[in-house]
Amino acid sequence: MNTATIEYLGGFHTRCTHDRSGQSFETDAPVDNRGKGEGFSPTDLFATSLASCILTIMAMRAEDGGFSIEGTKVDVKKTMDSDPRRIAEVKMTFHMPTDKTYTPAQKKVLEKVAHHCPVSYSLHPETKEVAKFIWPH
């Protein structure tokens, strides 16, 4: 079975359908490259995919350790380069839930796995990956 089916809709929009679940969403070209900002651009999805992958791996490690990161939110900012046009940097700020307390060991584990997910391993060597953690007091 394929992973996804993508259909070009015109106007630099695509519809992406996950083959197994049937869920779909639309994309738009980036606003700095003829898009209108009417949806995620492919490079937005790439940066979002990185953060989502990291968050998933962190959740797995937390569950294995008997604790939870439920409620964690991540702000993602991508920076493009122009020659060649590519993602130069993805900055992620992880806002850990304020209703939980984490031990120093738990924090260390979570921060360590932040750069060890399949999407992270797939980045171009010149793409900078920056992860910042905001821990509850």
Order of alpha helices (4+ residues) and beta strands (2+ residues): beta-beta-beta-alpha-beta-beta-alpha-alpha-beta
